[in-house]
């Protein structure tokens, strides 16, 4: 049984995760809430529980970065809890909360998110 405090919003947002000592990881936010996000990645990506990291997410024409901590790891990704619930980036993400479709221009090919290799 799951014990969630906040409703999850389905998403298909590209994200870049900055992990200390590991570098940049490309992923896709599968869903998010006001306090957390599930990020799908390649199965070979190895993050550790309780790892501090930064998640960059496109919000309209801008890219916002959130401080987060890994709280759960699954075969195809991991869940993070946001570290600071009072940042402008989180306010932007909250503005998306409840929308059933992702915002326009979130495709890297469309220029909504910088390409990082």
WOHUWO-V62983 format. One record per pair of residues at least 6 apart in sequence whose C-alpha atoms are under 7 Angstrom apart, sorted by the first residue. I is the first residue (numbers start at 1). J is the second residue. Records with the same first field share a line. If there is no record, write none. Layout:
BEGIN
I=J ; J
END
This chain:
BEGIN
6=33 ; 34
7=33
8=31 ; 32 ; 33
9=31 ; 32 ; 33 ; 97 ; 98
10=30 ; 31 ; 32 ; 100
11=29 ; 30 ; 31 ; 101 ; 102
12=28 ; 29 ; 30 ; 102
13=28 ; 29 ; 102 ; 106
14=27 ; 28 ; 29 ; 57 ; 106
15=26 ; 27 ; 28 ; 29 ; 55 ; 56 ; 57
16=24 ; 25 ; 26 ; 27 ; 55 ; 56 ; 57
17=24 ; 25 ; 26 ; 53 ; 54 ; 55 ; 56
18=24 ; 25 ; 53 ; 54 ; 55
19=53 ; 54
20=53
26=41
27=39 ; 40 ; 41
28=39 ; 40 ; 41
29=37 ; 38 ; 39 ; 40
30=38 ; 39 ; 40
31=37 ; 38
32=38
33=97
34=94
35=81 ; 82
36=80 ; 81 ; 82
37=79 ; 80 ; 81
38=78 ; 79 ; 80
39=77 ; 78 ; 79
40=76 ; 77 ; 78
41=76 ; 77
42=76
43=75 ; 76
49=70 ; 71 ; 72
50=69 ; 70 ; 71
51=69 ; 70
52=68 ; 69 ; 70
53=67 ; 68 ; 69
54=65 ; 66 ; 67 ; 68
55=65 ; 66 ; 67 ; 68
56=63 ; 64 ; 65 ; 66
57=63 ; 64 ; 65
58=64 ; 106 ; 112 ; 113
59=92
60=103 ; 104 ; 105
61=112
63=113
64=89
65=89
66=82 ; 89 ; 90
67=82 ; 83 ; 84
68=80 ; 81 ; 82 ; 83
69=80 ; 81 ; 82 ; 83
70=78 ; 79 ; 80 ; 81
71=79 ; 80 ; 81
72=78 ; 79
73=79
105=111 ; 112
106=112 ; 113
107=113
108=114 ; 115
END
